[in-house]
Amino acid sequence: MKFLVFLGTLRDSTPPTPARLGVRVTEAVLECLKSRYAEHDVELVDVLDYPPESVFKPHFAYPRSKAPSALNQLAEKIESADGFVLVSPEYNHSMSPALANLLNHFGSSLFSYKPSAIVTYSAGQWGGMRAAVGMRTFLSELGCLPVSAMIHVPKAQEIFTADGSLQAQEDQGSWFDYFGRTFNQLIWWAQAAKGHRAQVDPHKLVRDFKTDPSQRNAP
């Protein structure tokens, strides 16, 4: 299986401290996937590599040969992936605006019929779980339904060091077991979905919205 891990924090300044706390969480997620699920291909997508434009224009709004190369490359990665891991902070009880902005550049047909996993974190006690509730709806509308198990990391700066390793008082095995509940579900669904997509093309069962809103209208 091929999985994309989206790091959804754009803010690299302080306060609050530490800056880009999500990097620590994402590095831990990547280490867990690489050490316990080494047979799968995992790639990081960092929203910081895709700064927001002054005027929003999604990938699907460009003529095929006119889209920026960075968006073309990411579209290809999304289309070829079997599942997604979304790592997000919580802003005003919602997911990262930067992550939503990046994902909204692409049509749901690239994400559809593949599973996703939600990972949230915070510097406080709730671990971003309120953002995760909204992410369920967002990801479902993209077509990459999130698995039931989620990962929440409260007080992440006290759990992970700057490079994503565990603080001295923390047990890596216990944390990776916790991560594994979610990743095991993600991989199971990804394998099942990929197998069925090979037998039945879902895009022929439900046509993708391509040109006109009337394609989604009731008679």
N, C-alpha and C positions, 0 to 999 in steps of 0.2 A: 504494500500500500504506500501511497505517497500522501503526506500530510503537510499543509502549510500552517505555520504558527504565526499569527499576527500579533505583533507587539503594539498595543494601542495607545501608548503615551507619547505625546509630542513635546510636552513642556520639559525643557532641559535646564531651567533656571530655578533659583530659589528666591523666597520661600514658597512652599514648605520644603523642609529638608527631610531626607536626602533627595537630591534631584533625580528624576527618572527612577523612582522606586520600582517601577515595573520591570526595569532591566534585570533586577535581582530575581524577581519571580520568574521571568521568562527564561533566564539562564538555568534556573533550577528545573523548570519544565522541560527544557531541551536536554538537560543532563539525564533526567529520568527517562525520557523517550529513547535517547541514544544508548543508555546503559541497560535498560530493561526490555526495549523493543527494537533491538539493533537490526532486525530483519526488514524494518520499514524505513522508507526514505523520508526525512524530515528537513524542512527548509524554513528559515526565518524570513518574515516580511515585516520590516520596521517602518511604521508610518513616518518616522523622521526622514526617511529616504524619499518621501513623496510629499513635499511641502504643499500646502493648499494654494491654489491659484487665486488671483484677485477676482476672477470671474469663474464660477463653477461650470465646467463642461464635462460631462461624463464620457467615458470611452465610447459608448455605443452611439453618441451623438455625432461622432466624426465619420466622414467617409472612410471606408476600410483602409485606404492607403495614406490617410492624412493624420491619423491619431499619433500622439507623441510616442516615441519608441518605448519609454518607460512604462506607459500604460499598456501598450501592445504586449510587452514581455510579461507584465503581471497578469494580463488577461489570459495569456497562454498557460501560465502557471496555475491559475485558478481553474481553468477548464480541464487541465490534465490531473489535478489533484483528486484524491479519493475522499478527503475529509479535511476539516479545518479545526484549529484550536485558536480561540480568540481570547487574548489576555487584555483586560481592561481595568483601569481605575474607576472610581466612582466620583462623578461631578454632579452635585445637586440631585443625588439619588438616581442618576442616569449614567449610561455608558459614556465612554470617551467620545466627545464630538469629533475628534481627529480620526478615530477609528471608523465611526459612522460615515464621515466624509469620504474616506478612502474606499470603503466598501460600496458606497452609493455611486461610485464611478462606473460600476459594472452591472450589467443586466443579470437578473436572477437566473437566467438560463445557464450561466456559467457555474453557479453554485448549486443548482437544483438537483435533487435526488441523491444528495450526499449528506452525511451526518456532520455535526459540529459539536465542539465541546467548549463550555464556558469556564473561564478562569478569571476571577476577580480578586482584588487585593485592596488594602487601605493601610494608612498609617494608624488608624484608629481601631476600634474593637469589632466593627461589623464585617470587615473583610470585603467590602464592596457588594454584599449580597443583594442590596436593593437595586443596584445597577443590573445585576444578573437577571432579576425578574423581568425588566424591560428588554434585556438582550434576547430572552426567549422569544418574544413576539417579533423583534427585529429580524432575527436569524430565520425564524419560521417563514416570514414573508419573503426572504431571499431564497427560500426553498431548501436551505441546508438545516433541517430540523435538529435542534440540540438534543443530545442524549440526556437522560433524566438526572444522572449524577453530575454534580458541579464541584468545582474547586474554589474555595474561598480562603484567603490568607489574611487574617487580621494582624495588625502591628507587624507588617512584613519586614520593617527595618530591624526588628528584634529577632527575626527568624533567619534571614539571609544576609550574608555579607555582600560587599559591593560586586564581587564576581559571581554571585549566585550560589556559593557554597553555604552550608549551614553554619550558623553560629555555634560556638563550642558547646553550649548547653543543649543543643537540639540533636535529635536522632534522625539521620538521613533515611534510614530504613522505614521508620514510622511515617515520615512525610511522603516518601515515594509509594508506600502502601496506600496512603490516602489518595495520592494522585492516580494510582493505578485503578481505583474503582471507576474513575471517569474514563481513563484511557482504554481500559478493557472494553467498556461499552462502546466507545468510539470505534475501536478496531473491529469489533464484532459487526457493528452496523455497516462499517465501510466495506468489509469483505462481502457481507450479504448484498448490499446495494450494488456493488461492482459486478457481482455474479449475475444478478438479475438484469442489470442494464445490458449485459452482454447478450441476454436472451430476448429482452423486450426493450425497444427504444422508447423511453418515457416521453420524449419530445414529440413522438408521433401520436401518443395517446391524448396528450393535452398540448395544443399548439402554443408556442411561445408568443407573447405579446411583442409584435415587431414594428408595426407602422402606425396603427390608428387605435385610439381608445375603444372604439366600437367593437374591437375584437374581444373585449372582456364584458361587453354589455349583455344583459338579458334581452330576449326578443321584445 
